Amino acid sequence: MDVFGDADAHESVRVAIPVQIHVSFAELLTLLLFTPGVSLTYTELLDDDLIRDTVRFALVSTDLLSLEDLTDRTMAMYRGETPPGQIPPADYVADAAAAITRVFGVAA
């Protein structure tokens, strides 16, 4: 079984540990923008189930202290306070923010 509970013959036995984590809009947006291995297309940002699964993956993959450290940069990008040519582009940041609001019901 893999870390998300899907069958995987090459993995050892795992047990489920329920964890509840409270995250802010800025932290959710940071997870979508800066988690290594997360790279959603504009079209994928329209898929609510994929957004939830991606955030779940990102939470498991991310150090929460590092996440908190990146939120200021993320929010500066969201507010348009970064130079032109930023990575990711401003329209992508806006689309990711809209996806967060749509899926999780939180806004900046």
Residue pairs with C-beta under 8 A, 6 or more apart in sequence:
1 7
1 8
1 11
1 13
1 14
2 8
2 11
2 14
3 14
3 60
4 56
4 57
4 60
5 14
5 16
21 59
21 64
23 31
23 59
24 71
24 106
25 97
25 100
25 101
25 104
25 106
25 107
25 108
26 71
26 74
26 75
26 78
26 108
27 67
27 68
27 71
28 55
28 100
28 104
28 106
29 74
29 75
29 78
29 93
29 96
29 97
29 100
30 67
30 70
30 71
30 74
31 38
31 54
31 55
31 58
31 59
31 62
31 67
32 38
32 40
32 51
32 54
32 55
32 58
32 96
32 99
32 100
33 74
33 77
33 88
33 93
33 96
34 70
34 74
35 57
35 58
35 61
35 62
36 61
37 57
37 61
38 54
38 57
38 58
40 50
40 51
40 54
40 96
42 92
42 95
44 50
45 51
45 95
45 96
45 98
45 99
46 99
48 99
48 102
48 103
51 99
51 100
51 103
52 103
55 104
75 108
76 82
77 86
77 88
77 90
77 93
78 93
78 94
78 97
78 108
80 90
86 93
88 96
97 108
100 106
100 107
101 107
